[in-house]
Amino acid sequence: MMVHRSAAYALFIIANLIRCSDAFTSPPHSTHTRSCGVSTILHGSSSDNNNEGDDSVDIFYDDFGGTIGDVVSTSSSELSSSLSAAALQTNIEQQQEEELPEFNDTTEQQKQDSKELISIPLPKSSTDTSKNDLTGALSREFTLGRDLLLSDYAGSLGFDQVTDWQYYTTDLATGQREDKAANPFDPNQPSRTRSKSGSVVRIFRGEFTGRIGGILRSRGLDTRVLLKEFAVDDDDDVMLLNLASDEQRSLAKIQSSWLQGYCMSATNNAQQMLEQLEGGEWREAAQRRYVDGLTDTPTTKDDEHLATMLECTSKKKAPFTSILGQLNLNDYYDDEGMNPNEWYKSLGVKPPKPGSIWVVYDYHGLSTASSYAVPLIIQQSKLPPKRGMFGNIVQAPPLPPFRERGRYMIRGILKGMLQSIATAHAADLVHRSIGKNSFILSSVGQDKREATSPYAVVVERLRVVLSDWGFSRDIQEAVLEKEFSGRCRMFGIPSLSSYDYQRASSYEDTIRMEEAAHQFAKAEDLHACGFVFLSMLFTTLADPATLSAPLPATDDDTLQRLFSEIFEKDVDELREYYANEDVWSAVVSLLDMEDRAGWDLLGKLLLSREEVSDWYKNDGGDQDVELTSAQALLGHPFFKMKII
C-alpha cells in the first residue's frame, strides 16, 4: 500500500478546544491508496484576565473562550517554496521602507525659522501595494506609549496538525477510482489523527492614547484594539512570516474594497474621501506616521483618516476585522535602561522577542460563534446569580420565547455570517478557513459580550465579524495552487495548470475552465459555511429536557461523517435524522417553515461544490443559470420568512 500525502493548513485563534472540519485530499497516484490531509492549525490558551465590565465573568461572556479558524488546504511541497519567497519579499519590502533617503537639515530656510517642522521624504509604495491598500494599513506603524498602550495579555496560540485519511482503490484497466470508507474497528485505518506543538503567537489587548485616542473618544468610538504578536525568532520561520503577511494583505484589500463601495453608495458627501483614498493621500500619511512621531511632527492627517475609517466600519457594521497597522517596538528594544521584568510585572508574560511582528486590529471582543454554540438553557445556568437590594438571590428571568431566539439566530447570526463571506468574495478573496471559530459575535455597544448573552434577541445590536484571515488568498492565486488543483480534479474540474487547460480547443473552453475553478474556490467557503449553520442551529437552539440530559454529538467531525458518509449527501435523510430527536423538534419545525426553506438553504450550501461540478460537466449547462453564491443566498426566502 502506498501513501500519498497532501497538506492542509488552518488557523484557530484563542482556542480552549481545537476543532477541525473536513480536510481535502489530492487525487490518487497508485492502485490501492490511502491519502491524507495534514492540517496545521493554531491552538491556544487564554488568561484569566478577561473582564470587560463590572459583572462577574462566566464562560459565555468570556472574550477568550472561543477559537477562531478552521481548515484550509495547501500543498506541502508548494508551501516550502512559496513561504520562502514570501518571507524574502517581505524582508526586502521592509528594508526598502526603513531606508530613508538622505536630507539636508541645515538649509538656509530652516536656519532662519527654527520652528519649522522637519519633512522627511519617504519611498513610494509598490504598485501592487498601492492598488490593494488604499488605507495605508500595510505601511502604518504605531509607537508604543505615544500611540497606544498594552492593557492585558489575552492568550497564546500554537500549531495543531490534523490528518484526515481517505481510502480508495483504482481500477488499472479503466483508471476509475472507487472511494472506500475507513473501517472504524481497524486501528490501521484511522479516519483522523492529531498532533500538537508549542505556542508561537500571543494575543494582547491595548488602547489608543494621545491625540488619536482623544479623537476617537470625541466621536464616540471605541479606543480599544487587539494585537497579535507573531513570535518570529529568525527569517527561517517562514510559516509565521507567511501567516502575518497573508493576513495583513487580505485584510488591507478587503477593507479598501469595502470603503470604496461605501463611498460610492453613501448618501452623504463621500466623494472627497474616495478621491483621497484613490489618490494615495491616506497611504502617504500612514507611511509617514512613525517617522513623524520620531521628529515630534503632528500626525494629524493620519489620525483623522484612522478615525474616519473606524467610524465608517462601525456605523455600517463592516463584517470583517479591520487592520490598522503594525506596532513598532524599536524604542523598547533600543532602550538600554529598560528592565525586562517590568514587562512581566505589568502583563504577566515574558517580554517580546526581537523580530516579532505585532499586528494591530480594531476591537470586537473575543466571543466567537463556537462559544455561543451551546444550548441556551445551559448558558443560562452558567450565569452568575442575581441578587436583590438586600443581598438575597433573585431567580433569573426565563429565556426569551423560542421564536425570538430563532429570529436572532437566522436573521442576525446566520445572515451576518453569509454577509461576511459575500463581502470577501466581492473583493476577490477566498477565506479558506471557515468555521464556527472564524466568526466573532460582537455588539454595537461597549460591552462586546452582550451579543452572546442567552437573553440577546435584538438583531440590530448584533455585529458578526469574520476573523482569522491568515490562510486567505486572492482568488487568482488560490486557483493556481497545487492542492486546490487536486481538489478540483476530485470533482471532475480540470485545474488551471493541467494539460487539458493548456491545450483547450477553443477560447470558450478556456473561459469555462477558468470560471469553474473560480466558482469552485468560492464554493469551498460556502460548503464550510453550511456545516457552521448546522452546528449553530442544532446546538444553540436545542432544547434538552434537563441540564444533565445528553445532547447528540454536533461537532464538526460528526456532522461531516453524518452528511457525507452515512446519509450520502442526502438532505432529506439528514432531516429525518434530526426529526427523530425530541431535543431538536423545535429546530426542525423552524427549518420546515415556508416549504422547508431552511433545508433548501442548507442543501445549497452543503452541495455548492457538487453544483459547480455538475455545471461544468454539463458543458456549462444553461448559460442563464446562476450558480450559488453568497450574495445571491442573502435573498433566500429563509431569511425573509415571518418568524414572529
N, C-alpha and C positions, 0 to 999 in steps of 0.2 A: 504493500500500500504506500502510495506516495502522498506527500503532504504539500499543499500549496497555500502559502500564507499571504494575506493582504492586510495592510494596517489601516486602522480607523482611529481617529483622534477626536476627543471632545473635552469640553471644559465645564467643570462643575464649580460653582462659587459658593464658599462658606457652607460646606456641607457637613451635617452630622451623620447622615445616611447617604450612601452612594447608590444611585440607581442608574440603570442604563437601558436604553431602548435597543431596538434591533440594530445590529451592525451589518454591513453589507459585505458580500464576498465576491471575488472575481471569478470568472468562468473557469472551467476545468481544463487541465492540460494532460490528463492521464486517464487510463481506462477506469480505474477504481480510485476515487479521490476523496479525501477529506480536506475541506478548505476551512479556513478560519479568518476572522477579522479581529485583529489585535487593536483594541481601543485604548488610547492613553487619555485619561480624564483627570480632572483635579478633584481631590477630596480635601476636606478641611475640618478644622475645629474652631469653635468660637469662644471668645472670652465671656466672662460673666458680667462684664461691664456693658450692659445693653439697655439701660433705662432711657426712655425718651420723655417720660412725664413723671408726675408725682405719684401715680398709682403703682401698686406692686406689679411685678412682671410675671406673666405666665407664658407658656410656650407658644401660644397662638398670637401673642402680641410681640413675640421675640423677633427683633430685627435680624438676628443672626441664627435663626432656627432653620432656615431652608437652604437648599442647594440651588445653584443656577447652572444649567447646562445639560447637555445630552450628547448623543453620539454623532460624530461626523466622520466621513470616510476620506482617506487619502492613501497614497501608496507609500510603502516603507522605502522602496528604492528611490522613488522620486523625492521623498521627504528630505533625504540627506543632502542632495544637490540643491534643491530649491531653498531649503533653510539656510544653507551655507551662502548661497548667492544673496538671499535676503539680508543675512547678517552683514555681509561685506558691503552691500549697497547702503544699509543703514549707517554703518560706521563712516562710509565716505560722505554721506549727506550730513552727518553730524559734524564731521571735521570741516566741511565747507561752511556750515553755519557758524562754527566757532572761530574761523579765520576771518578776522575783521580787517578791512583794508586800512592802511596807514592814513593818518590825517594830521594836519598841522594845527596844533593847539596854541600857536603863538602868533596868529595873524594880527595885522595892524588893527583890524576892527575889534578883535577881542581885547587887545591891549587898551583900546580906548574905552570900551564898555565891559568892565569885568563882570557885570551882572548878566550878560547874555548867556543863554543856555547852550551847552555843547550839543552839536548834532553830529552823530556818527553814522555815516552811510553803511548800509548792510547789503550783503549779496542778495541778488534776486532769487526767488524760488524757482524751482524747475517748472517746466510746462505742465507735467502731469500733476504735480502738487497744486499748482495754481488752478487747474481745472476742477479738481475734486475736493479742494479745501478752501472754500470761499471765506470761511470764518476765521482762518488762521490758527486753528486748533493744533495743527502739527508743528507749528513754529513758535507757539506761545510758551513761555517759561515763567513760572511763578517763583517768587523768593520766599523762603521760609522766614516768618517773622514780619516781613514787610507786607506781603500779600495775604498770607494765610497762616493759621496756626493748627497744629495737630491736637485733636481733642482726646481721642482714646484709641486703643487697639481693639480691632473687631474680631480678627481670626486669622487663620493661616490655611494655605492650600497646598496640596501635594498631588502627585500623579497616581492614577489608579489604572492599571492595564486590565481591560476586559476582553476576553477572547470568546467569540461566538463561533461555534462549529456547525458546518453544514455538510451533509454526506450525500453523495450521488455516485452513480455509475454511468459509464459512457459506452455505447454500442460501437465497437470498432468498425463494423460494416457500414452503418448508416451515419455514424457521428452524432446520433441523437443522445441527449443527456437525460437521465431519469433521476429525479431527486429521491432521496431515501431519508426517512425520519430516523433520528437517533434512538437507539434502544435505551430507555431510561434505566434499565436494570444492568446495563453493561458499563462498568467503570472505565472501560477503554473508549467509550463513545460519549464523552461529556458534551452537553449542549452549550455550556458556558463555564469558563474558568476566569479567575480574577487574581491579580497581584497588586500590591501597593508599594509606594515609595515614600520618601520623606517630604517635608514641607518645602516649598520653593517660592510661594507668593504669600505676601502678608497684606491684610486689609486694615485700613485706618479710617477714622472719621476726622474731619477737620472743619474749619470755619474761616471764611474770608474776614479779613480785618483791614484796618486802614481805610483809605478812601473808597476802594471798591466795596468794602463791607458796608460803609455808610450809604453809598448809592443804592445798594440792594435793599437795605432796610427802609430807606426813604420811599422806595417803590413797593413796599410790602412783599418783597421776595425773600426766599429762604437763603440764608448766608452759609448754610452747611454744605459740605462737599464730601465726596467719597474718594479715597485714594487707594490705589493698588501699587504695591511695591513688587516688581519683578526682580527677584534677588539674583541677578546675573553676576557670577563670580568673574568670568572672563568671556572673551569672544567665542570660545568653543561651545558655550552653552547656547547653541543656535536655536533650540526649540523655544526657550523663553524669549529670546530676541524676536523670533517669528511671531509668537503669541502677542507680545506687546505691539509689534509693528502692524500686524494684520488688524488687530482690534482698533488701533488708532486710525488707520487708513479707512476702514469701513465706516466707523462712526463719523469721521470727518466728512466722508462722502454723503452719507445719508442725511446728516443734519444740514449740509449745504444744499442738497437737493430739496429737502423739506422747506427750508427757508425761502428758496426761490419760488416754490409753489405758494407759500404763504404770502409773499409779496405780490404775486400776480393775482391772487384771489382775494386779497384783503380789500375791504371797502374803504378803509382809511387811506391816507396818503402814504403809501409804502414804496412809491416809485423811487424816491431818493435813496431809501435803504437798499433797494435792488441794484441801483447804479453803483453804490458804494461797494456792495459785495462783488459784483461782476467786474468792477474797475480795479479791484485789488486793494482798496483802502483799508478794509478790515484786516487783511492778511499782512499788510505792511506795518500797521500799528501793532499787531500781535508780535511780529518779528522783532520789533524794537523794544518790547516791554522789559526784558531782563537787562539789556544794556542801559536803557533809560533809568532803570532802578539803581544801577551801579553809580550813575552820574547824578543821582538825585533829580533827574528830569521828570516832571509830572507825566503820568501815563493816562492822561485824561481821556484821550480818544479811545484807547483800548478798554478802559473802564466802562465807558458809555456803550461800547459795542457789546461787551460781555453782558451788561445789564439788559440791553435791548434783546439780545438773543434769549436769555433766560426768561425774560418777560413774555416773549412770543411763545416759546415752547411751553411755558406754564399756563398761559392763557388758553391756548388751543390744545393743551394736553397731548403734546407730541408723544407718540407711542414708542419711544426709544430713549436710552440713556444718552445724554449729551456729553461729549468730551470737551473739556475746557482747555486742556493743555498739559504740560508736564511740570513737576516740581523740581527745581534746580537746587541741589544741596551742596554746591561748590563752597559756599560760605561756611557751611558746617564742617566740611572736610578740611578746609584750609585753616580753620581756627585752631591754632596750636594749644590755646588755653582751654579748649572745650574738654570737659570731663565726660567720658562715655557713660559714667554711672548716672549722670543727670538724665540722660535719655531713659535709662531703665527705671529710675525713680519716678519719672513723670508718666511713662506709658506702660511700664511693667514688662517690657521686652528689650531684647538686645538692640543696640544702635544699628543703623543701616550699613550695608557693605558698600564700599566704593564701587561705582559702576552699575549700581542698581538703577532700574528705570521706574520712576514714580509717575503714574498717570492720574490726572485729576478729572473727576466726573461730577455732574450735578447730583444732588442727593434726593433719593426717593424712598429711603428706608431700605430694609433688607428682608421684608416679609414676602416670601415667594409663594407661588401657587402651590408648591409642594407642601409648605407648612399649613396651607389652608385646606388641603385635600384630606380632611378628617371629618367624620360625621359631626354635625353642629352640636348635637347633644353631648358629645364627648368634649368638644371645645368649650361648651358652656360649663361643664363640670370642672374644668381646669381654671376657671376664672377665680380670682381672689374673692372671698366673701365680702358682701357689702354690710356696712354697719349703720345703725340708726344714730340719732342725735345723742343717745345715752350710751353708745358703745355696744348695743345689742346687735346681734347678727340679723340682718333682714333677708328674707327669702328673695332669691334672684327672680326677676321677671321672666315670664315664659318666652320661648323663642318666637320670632315672627311667624305668621302663617306660611305654610309651605309655598303657596303661590307667590308670595312676596319674595321669598328666598329663591324660588325658581326664576323669577324675573331678574333678580340681581345677578344670578349666575349666567343666564342666557344673554340678556341684553347688555350686561355690564362686563363680566369677566370673559366669557367665550367670544363675544363680538369684539372686545378690546384686543384679545389675542390675535384674532384673524386680521384686525385692522393693522396691527404692528407688522405682521408678515406681508400684508399688501403694500405697506409703506416701504419695506425693504425691497420687495420685488420691483416696485415702481422706480427705485433708484438703481436697478440692475444689479442688486446684491442678492445672494442666497445665503441664508444664515447657517444651515447645515448642522446645527446642534440644538434643534428644537426639543424641548421637554418641559415638564412642569416647573423645573428648577430654572428655566430660562426666563420666566415671566415674574416680574416684581409687581405685586399688588399694592399700590400706593394710594394716597389720599391727596386731595387738593388742599387739605388743611395742614396745620403744623405738625400734628401727630400722625405720622405716616402709618401707624399700626391700626388706625381706625378702619381701614379698608378690609382687614382680615378679622374683624370682630364678628362673633356669631350673630350679633344683632344688626350688622350692616346690611341695609337694603336699599339705600339711596344711590342709584346708578350715577347721578350727576356728581357725586363726591368721589367716585372711583376713578383712578387712573392706572391703566395697565401699561407696563413698560417692558419692552423686550431688551434683555441684557445679554451678556456673555457673547461677544462678537469676535472672540479670539480665533475662531476657525471659519469665519465667514469668508466669502470670496466674491469678487466681481464675477458676474455670470460668464463673461467672456473668458476668464481664466479657469473657472470651475469646470467648464465643459471640455477642457483640454487635458485635465489631469488623468493619469493612467487608471487610478482606482475608479473614478467616475465612468470611464470608458468601459471598464469591466462590468459595472452595474447596468449600463445601457445595454450591453450585449446580452445580459441575462433576460432582458425584456424584449429582445429582438430589435433593438435600435442600434444601428452602426455608430461607432464612435467617430469623432471628427479627426482622429488620427489613423483611422482604419484604411485598408486598401479600397474598400467599397466607396468611401467618401472621396479618396484621392482620384479614383477612376470613375467618378459619376458620369453617366452617359449624357446628361443634359444639365443645363443651368437650373432647371426646375427641380431636378432630383437633389442637387446640391443645397438649394434653399430649403427643401423639405427635410433633409437630414439635419441641417442646422436648426431649423425650427423645432424638430422633435427633440434634439439634445437640450435646447434651452428650456423647452416646456417640461422635460423630464427633470431637469435640475430644480425647477420650481416645485414640481410635483412631489419631490422628496421632502421638502419642507411641509407641504400640505399633508402628506401621509403621516409624518410625525405628529403634526398638529391634531390629526384625528384621534390618535391614542391619548393625547393630552385631554381632549374633550371627553373621551370615555372615562378616563380616570377621575376627572373633576366631577362629572355628573354622578357617577356611581360611588363616590366617597363622601363628598361634602353634603349631597342631598339624600344620602342613605338614611334610613330610619330604623336603627336597631332597637329591639324591644327593650333591652336594658344596657347599661353601660358596659357590663361584662359579656354581653352576647357576642359571639364571634362573628366577624364580618368576612365574607368570602374574599379571597385574595384579589386585589386590584392593582398590584404592582405592574411595572412595565413588562417584565418578562412574562408574567401570566397572561396579560392582555394580548401580547404578541402571539403567544402559543395558542390561546383560545381562537383568535380570529384566523390566523394563517394556517395552523396545523389541524386543530380539532374541527373547526367549522368550515375549513377550506374557503375562506374569504366570502362566506355567505352571510350577508347582513341579517336576513330573516331568521336564520338559525341562531345567530348571536342574540337577536331579540328574544327568541324563545327561551334561551338560557337565562337571561336576566328576568324574564317574566315569571319564571318558576321559583324565584326567591322573593319571599314576602318583604324582606328588607328593602327591595328595590321596586316594589309595586307602584309607588307614587312617581318614581322617576320614569318608569316605563309608560305610565299614563301620560306624563308630560311630553314624552317624545312621540306618543301616538297622536297627539293633537294635530289638527289640520291635515288629515290624511297621512299621518306618520311623517310629518315634516322633519322632525328631529332625526329619525332613522335615515331619511333621504340625505340629509346634510352629512351625517356620519359616513354614509356609504360613498358619497362623492369625495370626501377627504381620504378615507382609508384606501379607496381604489383609484386614486388620482394617477398613480404610476401606470396601472393597467389601462386606464383610459388613453393615456398618451401612446402606449404601446399599440393598442388596437387602432388608434387613429393613423399611426404610421404604417402599420401592416396593411391597412386598407387603402394604401397609396394616397394618403391624405384625406380619404373619405370625402364627405361633402365639405367643400371649401367654406361653406357658410356656417358650419358647425363651430361653435366657440368652445374650446377646451376649458375645463375647470380652472379657475384662477381665484386667488384670494380676494381680489377686488370684486369679481362677479358674485362670489358667495356672500359678500356683505349684504346683498339684496335678497338673500334667500328667505322664503316665507317663514322659516323657523325663527328668524329674528324679528319678524313683523307680526306674528300671531298674538292675539289678545290673551294674556295670561291672567290678569286680574282686572 
